[in-house]
Amino acid sequence: MKSATQYNFRWLGSVAALSATMMLAASPVHAAWPDDQPIRMIIPYAPGGATDTLGRIISKSLSDSLKQTVIVENRPGAGSMIGSEYVVRATPDGYTLVLGSISNVLNAFFYKAPLYDILTDLKPVGQVVSVPNFLGVHKDVPANSIKELIALAKEKPGELSCAVSGVGSSPHLSCELFKALAGIDLITTPFKGGAPAIQSTMGGQTTMFFANEARPYIEAGQVRGLGVTTPERSEYSPDLPAIADQLPGYDVTAWYGVWAPANTPDDIVNRISDELNKSLKDKQVLNVLASLGASPTPSDPEKFTSYIKSEYERWKGITAKMDIQQQ
């Protein structure tokens, strides 16, 4: 005859087995992702710019491959922090993502009180592209090279103005680094996006601009392009020299990537990363990237995390030596 203790152990074992079975049955909610719930891709910039264009073509590709609705939602403001913070606070279930950029790193150095910590509050999914910023001037500006522009700025200290797309953006950093390395005094004029910054120079309200949307305007002759911010010439604009050719040490490479809320399950993040990499082989996506002068840079969560940390440390050191007025 079995003792009461033996029956109790058998009963507890049955309960434990049942509980484990129930947990296993409940856990595949991750495996079921995505279901019929739309995925939202937050663009932390205004419509019409390079980030918006990139976000929409990437979202369409994701929607096609996942056979799932992907909604693009613009939430601009505070150098991309408004939209990014929205994702920080979102449910970490894979249905809310943000297409951010190098600005998500730079905000830590341009703002006294950033709305979130890029190293802990968001989970890297994957880098998407890298792209140069273009330096362009109004057609009537008497400068046809970087050296001539620097000389003009030294002749007229504090008179020339530099249009950029918001505080803490890579164009903003491009302008500030240009000023620091060239030893010149420019008026930095922030706009809500790259297109308005370029248009201000086209209209003569500003002398020059840094923007990554500028390639079509330069090719159309609406502004005069003087160089790109990457350490080497862009494959899409080979006629434009690298600013570093005439200003040694200059290097600002803009890049874009996707983040999810910090506690999003790894299996979901890895799935999104895989689909992003597939999208970067899509001909329609590649055509749009070429029109933006952007190069695909497929990665994975681990590689993107490492890259973000290296960029954070790099710009922390550089900006510490620059005279940046934090917002």
C-alpha positions as CSV (number, residue, x, y, z in Angstrom):
1,M,0.0,0.0,0.0
2,K,1.3,3.5,-0.9
3,S,1.7,6.0,1.8
4,A,-0.1,9.4,1.9
5,T,3.3,10.9,1.3
6,Q,3.8,9.0,-1.9
7,Y,0.4,10.1,-3.1
8,N,1.2,13.7,-2.3
9,F,4.5,13.5,-4.3
10,R,2.6,12.0,-7.2
11,W,0.0,14.7,-7.1
12,L,2.6,17.5,-6.9
13,G,4.4,15.9,-9.8
14,S,1.3,15.9,-11.9
15,V,0.6,19.5,-11.0
16,A,4.1,20.5,-12.0
17,A,3.9,18.6,-15.3
18,L,0.5,20.3,-16.0
19,S,1.9,23.7,-15.2
20,A,4.9,23.1,-17.5
21,T,2.6,22.0,-20.3
22,M,0.5,25.1,-19.8
23,M,3.6,27.3,-19.9
24,L,4.8,25.7,-23.1
25,A,1.4,26.2,-24.6
26,A,1.4,29.8,-23.6
27,S,4.9,30.7,-24.7
28,P,4.5,30.3,-28.4
29,V,2.8,33.7,-28.6
30,H,6.2,34.8,-29.8
31,A,6.3,32.1,-32.4
32,A,2.9,33.3,-33.7
33,W,4.3,36.7,-34.4
34,P,3.1,38.4,-36.4
35,D,-0.6,37.8,-36.2
36,D,-3.4,40.0,-37.6
37,Q,-2.3,43.0,-35.6
38,P,-0.6,45.8,-37.7
39,I,3.1,46.6,-37.1
40,R,3.9,50.2,-36.7
41,M,7.1,51.7,-38.0
42,I,7.7,55.0,-36.3
43,I,9.6,57.6,-38.3
44,P,10.9,60.2,-35.8
45,Y,11.1,62.9,-38.5
46,A,8.6,64.9,-40.6
47,P,7.2,63.4,-43.9
48,G,9.1,64.0,-47.1
49,G,12.7,63.7,-45.9
50,A,15.2,60.9,-46.5
51,T,14.3,59.0,-43.4
52,D,10.6,59.1,-44.3
53,T,11.4,57.8,-47.9
54,L,13.6,55.1,-46.5
55,G,11.1,54.1,-43.8
56,R,8.3,53.8,-46.3
57,I,10.1,51.6,-48.8
58,I,11.5,49.4,-46.0
59,S,8.1,49.1,-44.4
60,K,6.5,48.1,-47.7
61,S,9.1,45.4,-48.2
62,L,8.6,44.1,-44.7
63,S,4.8,44.1,-45.2
64,D,5.2,42.0,-48.4
65,S,7.6,39.5,-46.9
66,L,5.7,39.1,-43.6
67,K,2.3,39.2,-45.4
68,Q,1.4,41.7,-42.6
69,T,0.3,45.3,-42.6
70,V,3.1,47.7,-41.7
71,I,1.9,51.2,-40.9
72,V,4.3,54.1,-41.2
73,E,3.7,56.8,-38.5
74,N,5.6,60.1,-38.4
75,R,6.3,61.5,-34.9
76,P,8.9,64.3,-35.4
77,G,10.4,66.5,-32.8
78,A,13.4,67.1,-30.5
79,G,16.0,65.7,-32.8
80,S,14.2,62.4,-33.3
81,M,13.7,61.9,-29.5
82,I,9.9,62.4,-29.5
83,G,9.2,59.4,-31.8
84,S,12.0,57.3,-30.3
85,E,10.7,57.8,-26.8
86,Y,7.3,56.8,-27.9
87,V,8.8,53.4,-28.9
88,V,10.8,53.2,-25.6
89,R,7.4,53.3,-23.8
90,A,5.6,50.9,-26.2
91,T,4.7,47.3,-25.4
92,P,7.7,45.2,-26.2
93,D,5.8,42.7,-28.5
94,G,7.3,43.4,-31.9
95,Y,4.4,45.5,-33.1
96,T,6.1,48.9,-32.6
97,L,9.5,49.7,-34.2
98,V,11.4,52.9,-34.9
99,L,13.6,53.7,-37.9
100,G,16.2,55.8,-36.2
101,S,19.7,57.1,-37.2
102,I,23.0,58.3,-35.9
103,S,21.0,61.1,-34.3
104,N,19.7,58.6,-31.7
105,V,23.3,58.4,-30.6
106,L,24.2,62.1,-31.0
107,N,21.3,63.3,-28.9
108,A,23.2,62.2,-25.8
109,F,25.7,65.0,-26.5
110,F,23.6,67.7,-27.9
111,Y,20.9,67.7,-25.2
112,K,21.4,68.3,-21.5
113,A,18.5,65.9,-20.6
114,P,17.9,63.3,-23.3
115,L,14.5,61.7,-23.1
116,Y,16.0,58.2,-23.0
117,D,19.3,56.2,-22.9
118,I,20.1,54.9,-26.4
119,L,22.3,52.1,-24.8
120,T,19.7,50.7,-22.5
121,D,16.1,51.8,-23.4
122,L,15.9,50.5,-27.0
123,K,16.9,47.1,-28.4
124,P,18.9,47.2,-31.7
125,V,17.4,45.1,-34.5
126,G,19.7,45.9,-37.4
127,Q,21.4,48.7,-39.4
128,V,19.9,49.4,-42.7
129,V,22.0,51.9,-44.7
130,S,24.9,54.3,-44.5
131,V,24.8,57.6,-46.4
132,P,27.0,60.7,-46.8
133,N,25.7,64.2,-46.0
134,F,26.3,66.7,-48.8
135,L,27.7,70.1,-48.4
136,G,26.1,72.5,-50.8
137,V,26.0,76.3,-51.3
138,H,23.7,78.8,-53.0
139,K,24.6,79.2,-56.7
140,D,25.8,82.8,-56.2
141,V,28.2,82.0,-53.4
142,P,31.7,82.7,-54.7
143,A,33.2,79.4,-53.7
144,N,33.8,76.4,-55.9
145,S,35.7,74.2,-53.5
146,I,36.0,73.5,-49.8
147,K,39.1,75.5,-49.5
148,E,37.5,78.5,-51.2
149,L,34.5,78.2,-48.9
150,I,36.7,78.1,-45.8
151,A,38.6,81.2,-47.0
152,L,35.3,83.0,-47.6
153,A,34.1,82.2,-44.1
154,K,37.4,83.5,-42.6
155,E,37.0,86.8,-44.6
156,K,33.4,87.1,-43.2
157,P,33.4,85.7,-39.7
158,G,29.9,85.2,-38.3
159,E,28.2,86.3,-41.6
160,L,27.8,83.0,-43.4
161,S,24.9,80.7,-42.3
162,C,24.7,76.9,-42.4
163,A,21.3,75.2,-42.7
164,V,20.9,71.8,-41.0
165,S,18.0,69.5,-40.2
166,G,17.5,70.0,-36.5
167,V,19.6,69.9,-33.4
168,G,21.5,66.7,-32.8
169,S,21.2,65.4,-36.3
170,S,24.1,64.2,-38.4
171,P,23.9,67.3,-40.6
172,H,24.1,69.4,-37.5
173,L,27.2,67.5,-36.4
174,S,28.6,67.8,-39.9
175,C,28.3,71.6,-39.7
176,E,29.8,71.8,-36.2
177,L,32.7,69.6,-37.0
178,F,33.3,71.6,-40.2
179,K,33.5,74.8,-38.1
180,A,35.8,73.2,-35.5
181,L,38.3,71.7,-37.9
182,A,38.3,74.6,-40.3
183,G,38.5,77.2,-37.5
184,I,35.6,79.3,-38.8
185,D,32.6,81.0,-37.4
186,L,29.3,80.1,-39.1
187,I,25.7,80.8,-38.0
188,T,24.1,77.3,-37.5
189,T,20.4,77.4,-38.6
190,P,18.3,74.4,-37.7
191,F,15.3,73.4,-39.7
192,K,12.7,70.7,-39.2
193,G,14.1,68.5,-41.9
194,G,16.7,68.2,-44.7
195,A,14.4,69.4,-47.5
196,P,13.5,72.8,-45.7
197,A,17.2,73.3,-45.0
198,I,18.1,72.8,-48.7
199,Q,15.3,75.0,-49.8
200,S,16.5,77.8,-47.5
201,T,19.8,77.7,-49.3
202,M,18.2,77.5,-52.7
203,G,16.2,80.6,-51.8
204,G,19.2,82.5,-50.5
205,Q,18.0,82.6,-46.9
206,T,21.1,80.7,-45.8
207,T,24.6,80.4,-47.4
208,M,25.1,76.7,-47.3
209,F,23.7,73.4,-46.0
210,F,24.6,70.0,-44.9
211,A,21.9,67.4,-45.8
212,N,21.7,63.8,-47.0
213,E,18.7,64.5,-49.2
214,A,20.7,66.9,-51.5
215,R,21.8,64.7,-54.3
216,P,18.8,65.4,-56.6
217,Y,19.0,69.1,-56.0
218,I,22.7,69.1,-56.8
219,E,22.3,67.1,-60.0
220,A,19.5,69.4,-61.1
221,G,21.8,72.4,-60.7
222,Q,19.6,74.0,-58.1
223,V,22.5,74.3,-55.7
224,R,26.2,73.8,-56.0
225,G,27.6,70.7,-54.3
226,L,31.1,71.1,-52.9
227,G,31.6,67.8,-51.1
228,V,30.5,64.8,-49.1
229,T,31.0,64.2,-45.4
230,T,32.2,60.6,-45.7
231,P,36.0,59.9,-45.6
232,E,35.8,58.8,-49.3
233,R,33.8,59.8,-52.3
234,S,30.3,58.4,-52.7
235,E,29.8,55.7,-55.4
236,Y,26.6,57.6,-56.3
237,S,28.2,61.0,-56.6
238,P,31.8,60.4,-57.7
239,D,32.2,63.9,-59.0
240,L,32.0,65.4,-55.5
241,P,35.2,65.2,-53.4
242,A,35.3,64.0,-49.8
243,I,35.6,67.1,-47.5
244,A,38.4,65.2,-45.8
245,D,40.5,65.6,-49.0
246,Q,40.8,69.3,-48.2
247,L,40.1,69.2,-44.5
248,P,42.1,66.3,-43.0
249,G,40.4,64.3,-40.2
250,Y,36.8,65.2,-41.3
251,D,34.5,62.2,-41.2
252,V,30.7,62.1,-40.6
253,T,28.9,59.0,-41.9
254,A,25.2,59.1,-41.5
255,W,23.5,55.8,-40.9
256,Y,20.0,54.4,-40.3
257,G,18.8,51.4,-38.4
258,V,15.8,49.8,-36.7
259,W,15.2,49.5,-32.9
260,A,12.5,47.9,-30.9
261,P,11.5,48.5,-27.2
262,A,14.2,47.2,-24.8
263,N,12.4,44.0,-23.6
264,T,11.2,42.7,-27.0
265,P,11.8,38.9,-27.1
266,D,15.0,37.9,-29.0
267,D,13.1,35.5,-31.3
268,I,11.0,38.4,-32.6
269,V,13.9,40.8,-32.9
270,N,15.9,38.2,-34.9
271,R,13.0,37.5,-37.2
272,I,12.6,41.3,-38.0
273,S,16.4,41.5,-38.5
274,D,16.3,38.6,-41.0
275,E,13.4,40.3,-42.9
276,L,15.3,43.6,-43.0
277,N,18.3,42.0,-44.5
278,K,16.1,40.4,-47.2
279,S,14.6,43.8,-48.0
280,L,18.0,45.1,-48.7
281,K,18.3,42.7,-51.6
282,D,15.0,43.8,-53.1
283,K,15.5,45.6,-56.4
284,Q,12.8,48.2,-55.7
285,V,14.4,49.0,-52.3
286,L,17.9,49.2,-53.9
287,N,16.6,51.6,-56.6
288,V,15.2,53.9,-53.9
289,L,18.5,53.7,-51.9
290,A,20.4,54.6,-55.0
291,S,18.2,57.7,-55.5
292,L,19.1,58.7,-52.0
293,G,22.8,58.0,-52.4
294,A,22.6,55.4,-49.7
295,S,24.5,52.1,-49.4
296,P,22.8,49.0,-47.9
297,T,24.5,47.9,-44.7
298,P,22.9,44.6,-43.6
299,S,23.7,43.5,-40.1
300,D,22.2,41.6,-37.2
301,P,21.2,42.6,-33.6
302,E,24.6,41.7,-32.2
303,K,26.6,43.5,-34.9
304,F,24.3,46.6,-34.7
305,T,24.6,46.7,-30.9
306,S,28.4,46.7,-31.2
307,Y,28.4,49.4,-33.9
308,I,26.1,51.7,-31.8
309,K,28.4,51.4,-28.8
310,S,31.5,52.2,-30.9
311,E,29.7,55.2,-32.4
312,Y,28.7,56.4,-29.0
313,E,32.3,56.3,-27.7
314,R,33.7,57.9,-30.8
315,W,31.3,60.9,-30.8
316,K,31.5,61.2,-27.0
317,G,35.2,61.9,-27.4
318,I,34.9,64.2,-30.4
319,T,32.0,66.3,-29.2
320,A,33.8,66.8,-25.8
321,K,36.4,68.8,-27.7
322,M,33.9,70.9,-29.6
323,D,32.1,74.1,-28.5
324,I,28.6,72.7,-28.6
325,Q,25.7,74.6,-26.9
326,Q,23.5,71.9,-25.5
327,Q,19.8,72.3,-25.7
